[in-house]
Amino acid sequence: MAKLRRLGLLSSCLLASADDQVVLQAPWFFDCSNHPEWSRFRERFAEFRKNFASAKGNEEEVIMEMQQILAEANDLGRRYEPTFVKYASDWSVFHLCTPERLVEVPEDLQLNFCFYGFATVQWLGLFGHQHFGNVPGMAEWAQNAWGFLNDASKFNAMHFLESSGWHVKMVEMAKALSAVFVGSSGYRVSRDAALPSALRMPQLVVRRSPVHTRFPDVRRLKAVAISYHTALLREPLSFWQHMLSHLFDVDATLHILDATAKSAEDVARLHNHCRFIGGSWCGTDERLLELNELFQEVVLDCHTGDHKARHHFLRSAREYHDRFVRLMGNDPELLSADFFMCGEPVLFCRLLAHFGQPVIGYISTPISVYVRAEDRSEWYQQFYEMALEERHIFAATTPLFAEWVAYGTGISLPVIRPMCTYTEATYWPKRAQEVLLLRTVSLFWDTECVLNYFARAHADSSATAPLRFRESASLSEKERMGYTAFAEFLAAVIYPYSPSQFWFYELYAMGVPIYMPSRDTLPLYVSQDYSVCPDFEGNRPGHAPHRVHPHSPFDTDDWAAMTYWAAFTDYLTLPHISHFDSVPSLLRQLQSADHQKISHSMQRAHMEHLGVAMSFWSQALELIASLRGIPRTVSGVEQVAGDLDASDEHRDLSTRQPSGGSPARPDGAHRLANDGQTRQDHPHEYHFDLDSANKVLSAATQVGGSHWWVKLRRTASDPEVKVWSRDCCTETYGHVLFFLLGNSSNIKAAAECASLKVPSNVEVSTICPGRGDYLFVEARPHAGFDYTDSSVAVLMLPEVRVLSRD
């Protein structure tokens, strides 16, 4: 029927459990236990159902009992029909569940109105018509019953039928209605999986999408990306995957380089970001490492004395270009690319322009990095010409780097801040007394130790629990794999050592409150970096830098210049960053601040920047697609009746059914995985409770996998299973899930039927060959890849839907 589907336990007054193994007393206004006649009939009806289901051979006794129960039902129905008609549309029924409102409910309604009893009588009318259709008056009874049940289904009246204490199910009512009346009365059951015959007419258009609101087709682009900076490539690529996959499918090949590396293994070892993300973004073509032969190590002018800083410069930018062309100019992969990506050094963008295709440059360093002074003027002019050429696209990660480019070349670049969608984590301060200290470049004090010393002293003086500072480099390997652990700290403290750090944007994207040194002292911190050394000064021939900015960004001897340029850093331009003058000031702020409020404000600001990034990157890829001759097409949605499949709603066997499995965290109950909601963020998922599981095991036994099960509405044969993965953290179970079918909630007795690779924040589906009453979803250790900890698989399930295919 149109509304006869079970919607679960929606009323706090309902005492009956949805778990078939637990029986609770239904409220009096459901089972009518306050009414002697209806109460006796309910017991009589339950006995009849039991006998009818188990009767063997004694057909005459069954028929006699059936006639008796039908006669009793007919008598009750006739006598109490006026009461039902009188109160069926009365708002007083709404107050039956509220004891203090019963004084407003008519006494006749309280004593004689038995809704589910009357509904059972009507179902018996349909039931009797199926078995005794020739009995006089039975057809009329069935017709009236159909009208009543059809009307009742339009509201939420039937939602609690299966919890009412009356032994009839909504699906039985729906089947009885459809079996009797479909095809003869003109009535159509909208939730019936079989399509009405009228919709099977060939070429009958039943769905059409308006042209002006259709999404364009996904266009496929092939990219090759090369950089000495992993995060600069990871940022746009992951953003396209997360935010623009409905428009563009970018197949990218990455080559991460390092000026000192001699092999691909050296690159993975030397790049911190490669180690952090397990190396999955750090492929390297070793031919490109031959370019390292052209580097010379130079001591920078601004870092001499006891603390020398060395940097690599190319002995010849032209030779660098020619060597690259000789090594890679005929490479099939590069020749077939639709576009190229470059980051650090920006000079590599010129090398990639050799192939004549569009180049995207994402800039987070001075464009003079690696380029010696003698080659800088020529390179600046080449960059200027590339930036003005329509097929090339450049953007800066911060306002500071955009202004550095304007200072040296006169080109104004858009600022597209890192959105860090790859973190797949959101502020969730479980570690309420712990503060993350971002790794610092320290040659003197142990910053972590100093902060913890002050924290203990502050706690003693204020009679509060001490905060504990944890330096990011001191976290365990498990904690440092992925971003979830970083989002669990109360806040983060950053003593910056460069004008821009990707960690700053990653923490901001997760909404982790950030504390930094005062605005007045920040110029000292950002001027520590090699990138502001005078060694990188330069400008395009004929360009007057001081007409753009009054100070050079590479003047670290002039406090006015340092202060001027520090004001362009996002440490000062982004809102909701907290600043402290001293460690006691920091501790006072950490103790008193409303960090949830700060986090929410950061996330709102981040969403604004997200919109800017969406617009810019979609336009950039749109331009590339048009330049490559990949047309923009829009597919219409126009289906004829024969093409339609039954919807999820028609076929759903699992939503709000009894569920269970491995222990669940308090904020991640089993029911959340089949509550009908497909939100994929925390806390809208079933979440395995590893700590609880460990407590019930002996010290020598370790938890391995975890699982979840659902009891299906009926036995399923070869069902389809849809899974919505959490918006992060599928590495906790190795990105692979296993599915099993069984006839009880014992997973050991179930049979495996399918498995799926499950990335974060997706909807995936599979067919599960087999037959069973229970479906299991299992996470297993050592069976997937890129685990947080391969010895244990922690299952998180926002939503699972089991769909009938029979």
C-alpha positions in Angstrom: 0.0 0.0 0.0 1.0 3.6 -0.5 2.0 4.2 3.1 2.1 0.7 4.7 5.8 0.5 5.3 7.3 0.1 8.7 9.0 3.3 9.9 10.4 2.0 13.2 10.0 3.0 16.8 9.0 6.6 16.3 7.0 7.1 19.5 8.5 7.3 23.0 5.3 5.8 24.3 5.8 2.6 22.4 7.0 -0.2 24.7 7.2 -3.1 22.3 10.7 -3.9 21.1 11.5 -4.2 17.4 13.9 -7.1 18.3 12.0 -10.3 17.8 13.9 -11.9 20.6 12.7 -9.4 23.2 8.9 -9.0 23.9 7.7 -6.0 25.8 4.1 -5.1 26.8 2.5 -2.9 24.3 0.6 0.2 25.6 -3.1 -0.3 26.4 -4.2 1.9 23.5 -2.4 -0.4 21.1 -3.3 -3.9 22.3 -6.7 -2.8 23.8 -5.9 -4.7 27.0 -8.3 -2.3 28.8 -11.3 -3.7 26.9 -12.4 -7.2 27.8 -14.0 -8.1 24.4 -11.1 -6.8 22.3 -8.6 -8.3 24.6 -10.2 -11.8 24.4 -10.4 -11.5 20.6 -6.7 -10.6 20.4 -5.8 -13.7 22.3 -8.2 -15.8 20.2 -6.8 -14.3 17.0 -3.2 -15.1 18.1 -4.2 -18.7 18.8 -5.9 -18.9 15.4 -2.8 -17.6 13.6 -0.6 -20.2 15.3 -3.0 -23.1 14.5 -3.5 -22.0 11.0 0.3 -21.8 10.4 1.0 -25.2 11.9 -2.1 -27.2 10.8 -1.3 -30.5 9.2 -4.0 -32.5 7.4 -7.0 -31.7 9.6 -8.6 -29.4 7.1 -12.1 -29.5 8.6 -10.9 -28.3 12.0 -9.0 -25.5 10.4 -12.0 -24.4 8.3 -14.2 -24.5 11.3 -11.8 -22.4 13.4 -11.5 -20.0 10.5 -15.2 -19.6 10.3 -15.5 -19.0 14.0 -12.8 -16.3 14.0 -14.4 -14.6 11.0 -17.8 -14.7 12.7 -16.3 -13.1 15.9 -14.5 -10.5 13.9 -17.6 -9.7 11.9 -19.6 -9.2 15.1 -17.0 -7.0 16.7 -16.6 -5.0 13.6 -20.3 -4.3 13.2 -20.8 -3.3 16.8 -17.8 -1.0 17.2 -17.8 0.5 13.7 -19.8 3.5 14.9 -17.2 4.2 17.6 -14.4 3.9 15.1 -16.1 6.2 12.5 -16.8 8.7 15.3 -13.2 9.0 16.5 -11.0 8.0 13.6 -10.4 11.6 12.6 -10.6 13.1 16.1 -7.4 14.8 17.4 -8.2 13.3 20.8 -6.5 10.1 19.6 -3.2 12.0 19.5 -3.4 12.5 23.3 -3.9 8.8 24.3 -0.1 8.5 24.8 0.1 11.4 27.2 -1.2 10.6 30.7 -1.7 14.2 31.7 -3.8 14.9 28.6 -6.2 12.0 29.1 -8.6 14.3 30.9 -9.2 15.9 27.5 -10.0 12.5 25.8 -13.6 11.4 25.8 -14.3 8.5 28.0 -16.0 6.6 25.2 -12.8 6.9 23.1 -10.7 5.6 26.0 -12.9 2.6 26.7 -14.2 1.5 23.3 -11.8 2.7 20.6 -9.5 -0.1 19.5 -7.8 1.0 16.3 -5.4 -2.0 15.7 -8.2 -4.4 16.7 -10.5 -2.8 14.1 -7.6 -2.9 11.6 -7.2 -6.6 12.2 -10.9 -7.2 11.7 -10.6 -5.5 8.3 -7.6 -7.6 7.4 -9.6 -10.7 8.2 -12.2 -9.5 5.8 -9.6 -9.5 3.0 -8.2 -12.8 4.3 -11.7 -14.4 4.4 -12.5 -13.2 0.9 -9.4 -15.0 -0.4 -10.6 -18.3 1.1 -14.4 -18.0 1.2 -15.1 -15.6 -1.7 -18.5 -17.2 -2.4 -19.8 -16.8 1.1 -22.6 -14.2 1.1 -21.5 -10.8 2.4 -17.8 -11.6 2.2 -17.1 -9.6 -0.9 -18.9 -6.5 0.6 -16.8 -6.9 3.8 -13.6 -7.1 1.8 -14.6 -4.1 -0.2 -15.2 -2.0 2.9 -12.0 -3.3 4.5 -10.0 -2.3 1.5 -11.4 1.2 1.7 -10.6 1.5 5.4 -7.1 0.3 5.1 -6.4 2.4 2.1 -7.5 5.5 4.0 -5.6 4.5 7.1 -2.4 4.2 5.1 -2.5 7.9 4.2 -1.4 8.9 7.7 1.0 7.4 10.3 -1.8 5.3 11.8 -0.3 2.0 10.7 3.3 2.7 11.6 3.2 0.7 14.9 1.0 -2.3 13.7 3.8 -4.8 14.2 4.5 -3.4 17.7 0.9 -3.3 18.7 0.5 -6.8 20.1 -1.8 -7.8 17.3 -0.5 -10.8 15.3 -0.6 -9.4 11.8 2.1 -7.6 9.8 1.8 -4.6 7.5 3.4 -6.6 4.6 0.5 -9.1 5.0 -2.0 -6.3 4.7 -0.3 -4.9 1.7 -0.1 -8.3 0.0 -3.7 -9.0 0.7 -4.8 -5.7 -0.8 -2.7 -6.1 -3.9 -3.6 -9.8 -4.4 -7.4 -9.1 -4.3 -7.8 -5.8 -5.9 -4.9 -5.1 -8.4 -6.3 -5.7 -11.9 -10.0 -5.7 -10.8 -10.6 -2.5 -8.9 -8.4 0.0 -10.7 -6.3 0.3 -7.5 -2.6 0.3 -7.9 -0.1 -0.5 -5.1 2.6 2.2 -5.6 5.2 0.2 -3.5 4.7 -3.0 -5.4 7.9 -4.1 -7.0 6.1 -5.3 -10.1 5.2 -2.4 -12.4 1.5 -1.9 -13.2 0.6 -3.1 -16.7 -0.2 0.4 -17.9 3.4 1.3 -17.4 4.7 -1.5 -19.5 3.4 0.0 -22.7 6.4 0.4 -25.1 7.7 3.9 -25.7 5.5 5.5 -23.1 7.7 8.3 -21.7 7.4 8.4 -17.9 10.3 10.6 -16.9 11.9 13.6 -18.6 14.4 16.1 -17.2 14.2 19.8 -18.2 17.0 20.8 -20.5 17.9 23.9 -18.6 18.6 22.0 -15.3 20.5 19.0 -16.6 24.1 18.3 -15.5 26.7 18.1 -18.2 28.4 14.8 -18.9 31.6 13.9 -17.1 34.6 14.7 -19.3 37.8 12.7 -19.0 41.2 14.4 -19.0 44.6 12.9 -18.8 47.3 14.9 -16.8 51.0 14.5 -16.0 52.2 16.3 -12.8 55.8 16.9 -11.8 57.0 18.7 -8.7 59.6 18.7 -6.0 56.8 19.4 -3.5 54.2 16.6 -2.9 51.5 18.6 -1.3 51.4 21.2 -4.2 50.2 18.4 -6.5 48.1 16.5 -4.0 46.0 19.6 -3.2 44.4 20.3 -6.7 44.2 16.6 -7.6 42.4 15.6 -4.5 40.1 18.7 -4.7 39.1 17.6 -8.2 38.4 14.1 -7.0 36.3 15.2 -4.1 34.5 18.3 -5.5 34.5 18.1 -9.3 34.2 14.4 -10.1 30.6 15.0 -11.3 32.1 17.2 -14.1 35.6 16.0 -14.7 37.4 12.7 -14.4 41.2 13.6 -14.3 43.5 10.6 -14.8 46.8 11.9 -13.4 50.3 10.4 -13.4 52.5 11.9 -10.7 56.3 12.3 -10.6 57.7 13.6 -7.3 61.3 14.6 -7.4 64.0 15.6 -4.9 67.2 17.5 -5.7 69.4 15.0 -3.7 67.6 11.8 -4.6 69.3 9.1 -6.7 66.4 6.6 -6.8 62.6 6.5 -6.3 63.2 5.0 -2.8 65.2 8.1 -1.9 62.3 10.3 -2.9 59.8 8.4 -0.7 62.3 8.5 2.2 63.2 12.2 1.9 59.8 13.6 1.5 57.9 14.0 4.8 54.6 14.1 3.0 55.3 10.9 1.2 55.9 9.2 4.6 52.8 10.7 6.1 50.5 9.5 3.4 52.1 6.1 2.9 53.8 7.0 -0.4 50.7 6.6 -2.4 51.1 10.0 -4.2 54.9 9.7 -4.6 55.6 7.9 -7.9 58.8 8.8 -9.6 60.2 8.2 -13.1 63.9 7.7 -12.4 64.9 9.2 -15.7 63.9 12.5 -14.3 66.3 12.1 -11.4 69.1 12.5 -13.9 68.3 16.2 -13.9 69.8 16.3 -10.4 73.2 16.2 -12.0 72.7 19.9 -13.0 72.2 21.1 -9.4 74.9 22.9 -7.3 74.6 23.3 -3.6 75.1 26.9 -2.4 75.3 28.5 1.0 72.7 31.3 1.1 73.8 34.8 2.1 71.2 35.2 4.8 72.1 32.1 6.6 75.9 32.1 7.3 77.9 31.8 10.5 77.2 28.8 12.8 73.8 28.0 11.2 74.4 27.8 7.5 71.5 27.1 5.1 72.2 25.5 1.8 70.1 25.5 -1.3 70.3 24.0 -4.7 70.7 26.1 -7.8 70.8 25.0 -11.4 74.1 25.7 -13.1 72.2 26.5 -16.3 68.4 26.8 -16.7 68.8 26.3 -20.5 70.8 23.1 -20.0 68.1 21.9 -17.6 65.4 22.4 -20.2 67.5 20.7 -22.9 68.3 17.7 -20.7 64.6 17.3 -19.9 63.6 17.4 -23.5 66.3 14.8 -24.4 65.1 12.5 -21.6 61.4 12.8 -21.9 60.6 14.6 -25.1 59.4 11.4 -26.9 57.8 9.8 -23.9 54.4 8.3 -25.0 52.8 9.1 -21.6 53.7 12.8 -21.8 52.9 13.1 -25.5 49.4 11.8 -24.8 48.6 14.1 -21.9 45.8 16.6 -22.2 47.5 19.0 -19.7 50.4 19.2 -17.3 50.8 20.3 -13.7 53.8 21.9 -12.0 54.5 23.4 -8.6 58.0 23.6 -7.3 60.1 24.8 -8.9 57.9 27.0 -11.1 60.7 26.7 -13.7 59.4 23.2 -14.4 56.3 24.7 -15.9 58.5 26.0 -18.8 59.9 22.5 -19.3 56.4 21.0 -19.6 55.3 23.8 -22.0 57.6 22.0 -24.5 54.7 19.6 -25.4 52.4 22.4 -26.5 49.6 21.5 -24.2 48.0 23.5 -21.3 50.0 23.8 -18.1 48.6 24.4 -14.6 51.1 26.0 -12.2 50.2 26.1 -8.5 52.7 28.4 -6.9 53.9 28.3 -3.2 57.5 29.5 -3.5 59.4 32.4 -5.1 59.4 31.7 -8.9 63.2 32.2 -8.7 63.7 29.0 -6.6 66.5 26.9 -8.1 67.3 29.5 -10.8 70.7 31.2 -10.4 70.9 35.0 -10.7 72.4 34.9 -14.2 69.4 33.1 -15.7 66.7 34.9 -13.7 65.8 37.8 -16.0 65.3 35.5 -19.0 63.2 33.1 -16.9 61.0 35.9 -15.5 60.3 37.1 -19.0 59.4 33.5 -20.1 57.1 33.2 -17.1 55.4 36.5 -17.9 54.7 35.3 -21.5 53.5 32.0 -20.3 51.1 33.5 -17.8 49.6 35.7 -20.4 49.1 32.9 -22.9 45.5 31.7 -22.7 46.2 27.9 -22.5 48.3 28.2 -19.4 46.8 28.7 -15.9 48.7 29.9 -12.8 47.4 30.4 -9.3 49.1 31.1 -5.9 48.4 29.3 -2.7 48.4 32.5 -0.6 48.2 36.3 -1.0 51.8 36.5 -0.1 53.1 34.4 -3.0 50.7 36.2 -5.4 52.2 39.5 -4.4 55.7 38.2 -4.7 54.9 37.3 -8.3 53.4 40.7 -8.9 56.5 42.3 -7.4 58.9 40.5 -9.7 56.9 40.2 -12.9 53.9 42.5 -12.9 51.5 39.6 -13.2 48.6 39.4 -10.8 47.6 35.8 -10.0 44.4 34.6 -8.4 44.8 33.2 -4.9 43.4 29.7 -4.5 44.1 28.6 -1.0 44.6 24.9 -0.2 41.2 23.4 0.7 42.9 20.1 1.9 39.8 18.0 1.1 42.1 15.0 1.4 42.2 15.2 5.2 38.7 13.7 5.4 38.6 14.7 9.1 36.7 17.2 11.2 37.4 18.7 14.6 36.3 16.2 17.2 38.2 17.1 20.4 38.3 13.7 22.2 41.7 14.6 23.6 40.2 17.5 25.6 43.4 18.0 27.7 45.9 17.6 24.9 47.2 20.3 22.6 49.0 19.6 19.3 52.3 21.3 18.8 53.2 21.5 15.2 56.8 20.3 14.5 59.2 23.2 14.9 62.6 23.8 13.6 64.4 24.1 16.9 68.1 24.4 17.5 68.0 25.6 21.1 64.9 25.0 23.4 62.8 21.8 23.5 59.5 23.6 22.8 57.3 20.7 23.8 59.2 20.3 27.2 59.0 24.1 27.8 55.3 24.3 27.1 54.5 21.3 29.3 56.6 22.8 32.2 54.5 26.0 32.0 51.3 23.9 31.7 52.1 22.0 35.0 52.9 25.3 36.8 49.6 26.9 35.5 47.6 23.9 36.7 49.2 24.0 40.2 48.4 27.7 40.5 44.8 27.5 39.2 43.9 24.1 40.7 42.9 22.7 37.3 44.0 19.6 35.4 47.2 20.3 33.4 47.1 20.5 29.6 49.6 18.3 27.8 51.4 19.5 24.7 52.3 16.8 22.1 54.7 17.6 19.3 53.5 16.2 16.0 56.8 14.4 15.4 56.5 12.6 18.7 53.2 10.9 17.8 53.2 7.2 17.0 53.3 6.0 13.4 49.7 4.9 13.8 48.6 8.4 14.9 50.5 10.1 12.1 48.9 8.0 9.4 45.9 9.9 8.2 44.5 13.0 9.8 41.8 11.8 12.2 44.2 11.8 15.2 45.2 15.4 14.6 41.5 16.5 14.6 41.0 15.0 18.1 43.3 17.5 19.9 41.8 20.5 21.8 43.7 22.9 19.7 47.0 23.3 17.8 50.0 25.6 18.5 52.1 26.7 15.5 55.4 28.5 15.8 55.8 29.1 12.0 59.1 28.8 10.4 58.1 29.9 6.9 55.6 32.2 5.2 53.3 29.3 4.4 53.0 25.8 5.7 50.5 23.2 4.4 49.9 22.0 7.9 48.4 25.3 8.7 45.8 24.9 5.9 45.1 21.3 6.8 44.4 22.2 10.4 42.2 25.1 9.3 40.3 22.9 6.9 39.6 20.4 9.8 38.4 23.3 12.0 41.1 22.7 14.6 41.6 25.9 16.6 45.0 27.4 15.9 47.2 29.4 18.2 50.2 31.4 16.9 52.6 34.0 18.2 51.4 37.6 18.4 50.9 39.7 15.3 53.8 41.9 16.3 56.3 39.1 16.5 55.2 37.0 13.5 57.5 38.8 11.1 60.5 37.3 13.0 59.1 33.8 12.6 58.3 33.9 8.9 61.6 35.6 8.0 63.5 32.4 9.2 62.8 30.7 5.9 65.3 30.4 3.1 62.7 31.7 0.6 63.1 35.3 1.9 66.8 35.4 1.4 68.2 38.1 -0.9 69.6 35.2 -3.0 66.2 35.0 -4.7 65.8 38.7 -5.6 65.0 39.3 -9.2 62.5 40.9 -11.7 61.5 40.9 -15.3 63.5 43.1 -17.6 61.8 46.5 -18.0 59.6 45.9 -14.9 59.8 48.3 -11.9 59.1 46.2 -8.8 58.9 49.2 -6.4 56.0 50.6 -8.3 54.1 47.6 -7.2 55.3 47.3 -3.6 57.4 49.7 -1.6 59.6 47.0 -0.1 61.4 44.0 -1.4 60.1 40.6 0.0 63.8 39.6 0.3 64.9 42.4 2.5 65.2 40.7 5.9 67.3 43.6 7.4 64.5 46.1 7.4 61.9 45.7 10.1 59.4 47.8 8.1 59.8 45.5 5.1 59.5 42.4 7.2 56.3 43.7 8.9 54.9 44.8 5.5 55.3 41.4 3.9 54.1 39.4 7.0 50.8 41.2 6.7 50.2 39.3 3.4 50.5 35.9 5.1 47.4 33.9 5.8 48.6 33.7 9.4 47.3 37.3 9.6 44.7 37.5 6.8 42.6 34.4 7.7 40.0 35.0 10.4 39.6 33.2 13.7 43.3 32.5 14.4 44.2 33.1 18.0 47.5 34.9 18.9 49.4 34.9 22.1 52.1 37.2 23.6 53.6 34.6 26.0 53.2 31.1 27.2 51.1 32.1 30.2 48.9 34.1 27.8 48.6 31.0 25.6 47.6 28.8 28.6 45.0 31.3 29.8 43.4 31.4 26.3 43.5 27.6 26.0 41.7 27.3 29.4 39.0 29.8 28.8 38.3 29.8 25.0 35.1 28.3 23.5 36.9 26.1 21.0 33.7 24.6 19.5 32.6 28.2 18.6 36.0 29.0 17.2 36.0 25.8 15.1 32.5 26.5 13.7 33.6 30.0 12.7 36.7 28.6 11.0 34.6 26.1 9.1 32.2 28.8 7.9 35.2 30.8 6.6 36.6 27.7 5.0 33.3 27.2 3.1 33.6 30.6 1.5 37.1 29.8 0.3 35.8 26.4 -0.9 33.3 28.2 -3.2 36.1 30.3 -4.7 38.2 27.2 -5.3 35.2 25.4 -6.9 34.7 28.2 -9.4 38.3 28.6 -10.3 39.2 24.9 -10.8 36.0 24.1 -12.7 36.7 27.1 -15.0 40.3 26.0 -15.4 39.4 22.4 -16.4 36.6 23.7 -18.6 39.1 25.8 -20.5 41.5 22.9 -20.9 38.7 20.6 -22.1 37.6 23.1 -24.7 41.2 23.7 -25.9 41.6 19.9 -26.2 38.4 19.7 -28.3 36.5 17.7 -25.7 32.9 19.1 -26.2 30.5 20.0 -23.4 27.5 17.7 -23.8 24.4 17.3 -21.8 22.6 14.0 -21.6 18.9 14.1 -21.2 17.0 11.9 -18.8 14.1 10.4 -20.8 13.1 6.9 -19.9 10.3 4.8 -21.3 8.4 2.6 -19.0 10.2 -0.6 -20.0 13.5 0.9 -18.9 12.5 1.7 -15.3 13.8 -0.3 -12.4 12.0 -0.6 -9.1 13.3 2.1 -6.8 15.2 1.5 -3.5 12.0 2.2 -1.7 10.2 -0.6 -3.5 12.9 -3.2 -2.9 14.3 -2.2 0.5 14.7 -5.2 2.9 16.9 -3.6 5.6 16.0 -0.1 6.6 15.1 0.2 10.3 15.2 -3.6 10.7 16.8 -5.1 13.8 20.6 -4.9 13.6 23.6 -5.7 15.7 27.2 -7.0 15.5 30.5 -6.2 17.1 30.4 -3.8 20.1 29.3 -0.2 19.2 30.6 3.0 20.6 28.0 5.1 22.5 28.0 7.6 19.7 27.9 5.0 17.0 25.0 2.6 17.6 24.2 -0.3 15.3 20.9 1.2 14.2 22.7 4.2 12.6 23.8 2.0 9.8 20.3 1.3 8.6 18.2 4.2 9.9 17.5 5.4 6.4 19.8 8.5 6.6 22.7 8.6 4.2 24.7 11.3 5.9 28.4 10.2 5.8 29.9 12.4 8.5 30.3 11.6 12.2 28.3 10.8 14.3 25.9 9.4 11.8 27.5 6.0 11.5 27.7 2.6 13.3 31.2 2.8 14.8 32.9 -0.3 16.2 34.1 0.2 19.8 37.6 -1.2 19.9 38.1 -0.4 23.6 35.0 -2.3 24.7 36.0 -5.3 22.5 39.4 -5.4 24.1 38.0 -5.4 27.6 36.1 -8.6 27.1 39.2 -10.4 25.7 42.1 -11.7 27.6 45.4 -9.8 27.5 46.9 -12.4 25.2 44.0 -12.1 22.7 43.9 -9.2 20.3 40.8 -8.0 18.5 41.0 -8.6 14.8 38.0 -7.7 12.7 34.6 -6.2 13.3 31.2 -6.7 11.8 27.6 -5.5 11.6 24.5 -7.4 10.7 20.9 -6.7 9.8 17.9 -9.0 9.9 16.1 -8.7 6.6 12.3 -8.2 6.2 12.2 -11.4 4.4 14.5 -14.0 3.0 16.6 -12.5 0.2 18.0 -14.2 -2.9 21.0 -12.6 -4.6 20.3 -9.2 -3.2 21.9 -5.9 -4.2 23.8 -4.3 -1.3 24.5 -0.5 -1.3 27.0 1.0 1.1 27.6 4.6 2.0 31.1 5.0 3.4 32.1 7.5 6.0 33.5 10.9 4.8 36.9 9.8 6.1 38.8 7.0 7.7 38.2 3.9 5.6 41.8 3.2 6.1 40.8 1.9 9.5 39.6 -1.2 7.8 41.9 -1.2 4.8 39.4 0.2 2.3 37.8 -3.2 1.7 34.5 -4.7 3.1 33.2 -8.2 2.9 29.6 -9.3 2.7 28.0 -12.5 4.0 24.5 -14.0 4.0 23.2 -16.2 6.8 20.1 -17.4 8.6 20.9 -16.2 12.1 23.0 -13.4 13.7 25.9 -15.8 14.1 28.5 -14.6 11.5 30.4 -17.9 11.9 27.5 -19.7 10.3 27.2 -17.2 7.4 28.6 -17.6 3.9 30.7 -14.9 2.1 29.0 -13.7 -1.0 31.0 -10.5 -2.1 33.6 -8.0 -1.3 34.2 -4.3 -2.3 36.9 -1.8 -2.4 35.4 1.2 -0.5 37.2 4.6 -0.6 36.0 7.3 1.8 32.9 9.4 1.1 31.4 7.3 -1.7 28.3 5.2 -2.4 29.2 1.8 -3.8 27.1 -1.3 -4.5 27.5 -5.0 -5.4 25.4 -8.1 -5.9 25.6 -10.7 -3.1 24.9 -14.1 -4.6 23.2 -16.5 -2.2 20.1 -16.7 0.0 19.6 -15.7 3.6 17.6 -13.9 6.3 20.6 -11.9 7.6 23.2 -9.8 5.8 26.6 -9.2 7.4 29.2 -6.5 6.6 32.6 -7.4 7.8 35.9 -5.6 8.1 39.0 -7.8 8.3 42.6 -7.2 9.2 45.4 -7.9 6.7 42.8 -8.2 3.9 42.9 -4.7 2.5 45.5 -2.0 2.0 46.9 1.2 3.6 45.6 0.3 7.0 45.9 2.6 9.9 46.8 -0.6 11.8 46.8 -3.8 9.8 46.3 -5.9 12.9 42.8 -4.6 13.5 39.9 -3.6 11.3 37.7 -0.9 12.8 34.3 -0.9 11.0 32.4 2.4 10.4 29.2 2.3 8.5 27.0 5.4 7.8 24.4 3.4 5.9 23.8 0.0 4.4 20.8 -0.8 2.2 19.9 -4.3 1.1 17.6 -4.4 -2.0 15.5 -7.2 -3.3 16.2 -8.5 -6.9 13.6 -11.2 -6.9 
